[in-house]
């Protein structure tokens, strides 16, 4: 009798499972599938649709005492997780549909607050209601299916980066995680003092926004060649593009890239460096590759339309290579990111996950030095 150990999802991790199991099966079933990007592109009636689905994660602010029951924020985030994929494709929002699980003993008011957040975000981001399903399940959670329309714009997936192209991030970098750490520290200090109630978190933490408008405008100007949203972290998005495009990146880091809230949070909390915050998830930004010959056009478009963005570096031909320059030194980069089925993943436990992404040294001296 065989005693060989059966391989589990935890043995491989999310991305090996997708790469080695799910995607080969998808391609065997549909040879035209482009599964593996943030969205799949489907031709329908003369239009190209960007199609995606995601599960609304538990908002991190619900770990704050003042927001343990912030179901409106949960419903809002369920939309953001899917809408951000549509944003990375540069697509115009079309519709959202959902499948909501809820236990039978859930208070009706809780579901109402959750759906209020869901529909508020749906309307705010320009999607139509595509309906959905409500069924009994072990906990309140939503799986959200989203569709956008390219409307003549090029398909923007993770594949398309070329040596000499510019790497940028569209949207903030590290702002969300910095705000969370500062709010958590204030709450801890209030708890120690025992003299004041917990403070409400700012709307930037409750209601984060995907980069739908900015990416749509950049797509219409044909300024983005490849992109991936930062749902698993900015370094994770960069790694996604490198893997799909068969390229590498050299990051050009400078203290001027760090926002004041990132500097404040790094100074008042325990993190390996401010760069751990800068590259953390939560901002729902997009890592994007700009045609190296059209960088000036990209910068002009962002300036004229007040698009929030930051330069990150350049595409290099070395497949999978990821280095950074900082203070005149060339450093190796450890691509810290969220990944399901691993003990360091967000869904395996918040405390351990935050310890991993915030305290793992990201930038290290090159072994040859």
C-alpha positions in Angstrom: 0.0 0.0 0.0 1.3 3.4 -1.0 2.2 5.7 1.9 3.2 8.7 -0.3 1.9 12.0 0.9 -0.8 13.6 -1.2 0.0 17.1 -2.4 -2.2 19.8 -0.9 -3.0 23.4 -1.9 -0.9 24.5 1.0 2.1 22.6 -0.3 2.0 24.6 -3.6 0.5 28.0 -2.7 -2.1 29.9 -4.7 0.1 30.9 -7.7 1.6 27.5 -8.4 -1.9 26.0 -8.1 -3.2 28.4 -10.7 -0.1 28.0 -13.0 0.2 24.2 -12.8 -3.4 23.1 -12.3 -6.1 25.6 -13.1 -4.7 27.4 -16.1 -3.7 24.2 -18.1 -7.2 22.8 -17.5 -8.8 26.2 -18.6 -6.7 26.2 -21.8 -7.5 22.6 -22.6 -11.2 23.5 -22.3 -11.0 26.7 -24.3 -7.9 27.1 -26.4 -8.5 30.9 -26.8 -8.7 31.5 -23.0 -6.5 34.3 -21.7 -7.0 33.3 -18.1 -4.2 34.5 -15.9 -4.7 38.3 -16.4 -6.7 40.4 -14.1 -9.5 40.1 -16.6 -10.4 37.8 -19.5 -11.3 39.5 -22.8 -14.3 38.2 -24.6 -15.6 39.3 -28.1 -19.4 39.8 -28.0 -21.5 41.5 -30.6 -18.8 43.8 -32.0 -17.6 44.8 -28.5 -14.7 43.5 -26.4 -15.7 42.7 -22.8 -13.3 42.6 -19.8 -14.7 39.9 -17.5 -13.6 39.1 -14.0 -14.8 37.7 -10.6 -13.6 38.0 -7.0 -14.6 37.5 -3.4 -15.0 40.5 -1.2 -12.3 40.2 1.5 -12.9 41.1 5.1 -12.0 44.8 5.5 -8.9 45.2 7.6 -10.5 48.2 9.4 -13.0 45.7 11.0 -10.1 44.7 13.2 -10.4 48.2 14.8 -12.7 48.3 17.8 -14.7 51.2 16.4 -15.4 49.2 13.2 -16.0 45.6 14.3 -19.5 45.8 12.8 -18.8 48.0 9.8 -20.8 46.0 7.4 -21.2 48.9 5.0 -17.5 48.9 4.5 -17.6 45.2 3.9 -20.2 45.6 1.1 -18.2 48.4 -0.4 -15.0 46.4 -0.5 -16.7 43.5 -2.1 -17.3 45.7 -5.1 -13.8 47.3 -5.0 -12.1 43.9 -5.3 -13.8 43.2 -8.6 -13.9 46.8 -9.9 -10.1 47.0 -9.5 -9.6 44.2 -12.0 -11.8 46.0 -14.5 -9.7 49.2 -13.8 -6.5 47.4 -14.6 -7.9 46.4 -18.0 -8.7 50.1 -18.7 -12.3 49.1 -19.4 -15.4 51.2 -19.0 -17.6 49.8 -16.2 -20.7 47.9 -17.4 -22.3 45.6 -14.8 -21.8 43.7 -11.6 -23.6 40.5 -10.5 -23.2 38.8 -7.1 -23.6 35.6 -5.2 -24.1 36.4 -1.5 -23.9 33.8 1.3 -25.5 34.5 4.7 -26.3 32.4 7.8 -30.0 32.0 8.7 -29.5 33.6 12.1 -28.0 36.8 10.6 -29.8 40.0 11.5 -31.7 41.5 8.6 -30.2 44.9 9.4 -26.7 43.5 9.0 -27.5 42.3 5.5 -29.1 45.6 4.7 -26.0 47.5 5.7 -23.8 45.2 3.7 -25.9 45.6 0.6 -26.1 49.3 1.1 -22.3 49.5 0.9 -22.4 47.2 -2.1 -24.9 49.2 -4.1 -23.3 52.5 -3.1 -20.0 51.5 -4.5 -21.6 50.0 -7.6 -23.3 53.3 -8.4 -20.3 55.4 -7.4 -18.1 53.5 -9.8 -20.5 53.6 -12.8 -21.6 49.9 -12.9 -25.2 48.7 -13.6 -26.8 46.1 -11.3 -26.6 42.7 -13.0 -28.6 40.9 -10.3 -27.4 38.0 -8.2 -28.2 35.3 -5.8 -28.8 35.1 -2.1 -28.3 31.8 -0.3 -27.7 30.3 3.1 -24.0 29.9 4.0 -21.7 29.8 7.1 -20.9 33.5 7.0 -21.8 36.7 5.2 -19.7 37.0 2.1 -20.1 38.1 -1.5 -18.6 36.7 -4.8 -18.8 39.5 -7.3 -18.8 39.1 -11.1 -17.8 42.2 -13.1 -17.9 43.2 -16.7 -16.4 46.2 -18.5 -16.3 47.3 -22.1 -13.1 48.2 -23.9 -15.0 50.4 -26.4 -12.1 50.5 -28.9 -9.2 50.7 -26.5 -6.4 48.1 -26.7 -6.5 45.0 -24.5 -4.4 45.6 -21.4 -3.3 42.4 -19.7 -0.1 41.5 -17.8 1.7 40.6 -21.0 3.1 43.5 -23.1 6.1 44.9 -21.2 9.3 45.3 -23.2 12.8 46.3 -22.3 13.1 50.0 -22.1 9.5 50.7 -21.1 8.6 52.7 -18.0 7.1 51.1 -14.9 4.7 53.3 -12.9 2.1 53.0 -10.2 -1.3 54.7 -10.9 -2.7 55.7 -7.6 -1.2 55.9 -4.1 1.5 53.7 -2.7 1.4 52.7 0.9 -1.2 55.3 2.0 -3.9 52.8 3.0 -1.6 50.6 5.2 0.0 53.7 6.7 -3.4 55.1 7.7 -4.4 51.7 9.1 -1.3 51.4 11.3 -1.6 55.0 12.5 -5.3 54.4 13.4 -4.4 51.1 15.1 -1.7 52.8 17.1 -4.0 55.6 18.2 -6.6 53.0 19.3 -3.9 51.1 21.2 -2.8 54.2 23.1 -6.4 55.1 23.9 -7.0 51.6 25.2 -3.9 51.8 27.4 -5.0 55.2 28.8 -8.5 54.0 29.2 -9.9 57.5 29.1 -11.4 57.9 25.6 -13.5 55.8 23.2 -12.1 54.3 20.0 -11.9 56.8 17.1 -13.8 56.3 13.9 -11.5 55.5 10.9 -11.4 58.0 8.0 -13.3 57.3 4.8 -10.1 56.5 3.0 -9.9 53.3 5.1 -13.6 52.5 5.0 -14.2 53.2 1.3 -11.1 52.7 -0.8 -11.4 53.5 -4.5 -10.1 51.6 -7.6 -8.4 53.5 -10.4 -11.3 53.1 -12.9 -11.3 56.7 -14.2 -7.5 57.1 -14.5 -6.9 53.8 -16.2 -9.8 54.3 -18.6 -8.4 57.6 -19.7 -4.9 56.2 -20.1 -6.3 53.3 -22.1 -8.2 55.7 -24.4 -4.9 57.5 -25.0 -3.2 54.1 -25.7 -0.5 54.9 -23.1 -0.4 51.6 -21.1 1.0 48.4 -22.5 0.6 46.1 -19.5 -0.9 46.3 -16.0 -1.9 44.5 -12.9 -3.8 45.8 -9.8 -2.1 45.8 -6.4 -4.7 43.7 -4.6 -1.9 41.4 -3.4 0.6 44.2 -3.0 2.6 46.4 -5.3 5.5 44.0 -5.6 3.0 41.2 -6.3 1.6 43.2 -9.2 5.1 43.9 -10.6 5.9 40.2 -10.3 2.6 39.4 -12.2 3.7 41.5 -15.1 7.3 40.2 -15.1 6.0 36.6 -15.1 3.5 37.2 -18.0 5.8 39.4 -20.1 9.0 37.3 -19.5 10.9 40.4 -18.4 12.5 41.9 -15.3 12.4 45.3 -13.6 14.9 47.7 -12.1 13.2 49.9 -9.6 14.5 53.5 -9.0 13.6 54.3 -5.4 14.0 57.6 -3.7 12.7 59.1 -0.5 10.6 61.6 -2.5 8.3 58.7 -3.4 7.2 58.2 0.2 4.1 60.1 1.3 4.1 61.9 4.6 1.6 59.3 6.1 4.0 56.5 5.1 6.9 58.3 6.8 4.8 59.0 9.9 3.6 55.4 10.2 7.1 54.0 9.7 8.4 56.3 12.4 5.7 55.5 15.0 5.2 51.8 14.4 7.3 48.7 14.1 8.1 48.0 10.4 11.2 46.8 8.7 11.4 50.0 6.6 9.1 52.6 5.1 9.4 50.6 1.8 7.4 47.8 3.4 4.5 50.2 3.7 5.1 51.7 0.3 4.8 48.3 -1.4 1.9 46.9 0.8 -1.6 46.2 -0.4 -4.7 48.2 0.4 -4.5 51.2 -2.0 -6.2 49.4 -4.9 -3.7 51.1 -7.3 -2.4 49.7 -10.6 1.2 48.8 -11.5 1.4 49.8 -15.2 4.0 49.7 -18.0 4.1 52.7 -20.3 5.6 52.7 -23.8 9.2 53.9 -23.3 8.8 56.2 -26.3 5.7 57.9 -24.9 6.7 58.7 -21.4 6.3 62.4 -22.0 2.8 61.9 -23.4 1.9 59.8 -20.3 3.2 62.5 -17.9 1.4 65.2 -19.8 -1.9 63.3 -19.7 -1.5 62.7 -15.9 -0.7 66.3 -15.3 -3.6 67.7 -17.4 -6.1 65.3 -15.8 -4.7 65.3 -12.2 -4.0 61.6 -12.2 -2.2 60.4 -9.1 0.9 58.4 -10.2 4.5 57.6 -9.2 7.5 56.6 -11.3 8.9 53.2 -10.2 11.6 52.2 -12.7 12.2 50.5 -16.0 11.7 47.2 -17.8 14.8 45.1 -18.3 15.2 42.0 -20.5 16.3 39.6 -17.7 13.3 37.3 -17.1 12.1 37.5 -13.5 14.9 39.8 -12.4 14.0 42.4 -9.8 16.5 44.9 -8.4 16.4 48.4 -7.0 18.6 51.4 -6.8 18.5 53.5 -3.6 21.0 56.0 -2.4 23.5 55.0 -5.0 23.4 51.3 -4.2 22.0 48.4 -6.2 19.9 46.1 -4.1 18.1 42.8 -4.4 14.3 42.9 -4.0 12.3 40.3 -2.2 8.8 40.3 -3.8 6.7 40.2 -0.6 3.0 39.7 -1.4 -0.2 38.2 -0.3 -0.8 34.6 -1.4 -3.7 32.2 -0.5 -3.2 28.7 1.0 0.1 29.7 2.7 0.4 30.4 6.5 1.6 33.9 5.7 -1.4 34.7 3.6 -4.1 37.3 4.6 -6.9 34.7 4.8 -4.7 32.5 7.1 -4.6 35.1 9.8 -4.2 38.9 9.9 -1.5 39.1 12.6 0.8 36.6 11.0 0.3 38.1 7.5 1.0 41.7 8.6 4.1 40.5 10.4 5.2 38.9 7.1 4.6 41.9 4.8 5.7 44.6 7.2 8.7 43.0 8.8 10.3 41.0 6.0 13.4 42.8 4.7 12.4 43.8 1.1 15.7 45.5 0.1 18.9 43.7 0.7 22.5 44.1 -0.4 23.4 42.1 -3.4 25.3 38.9 -2.6 28.2 39.9 -4.8 28.8 43.0 -2.7 
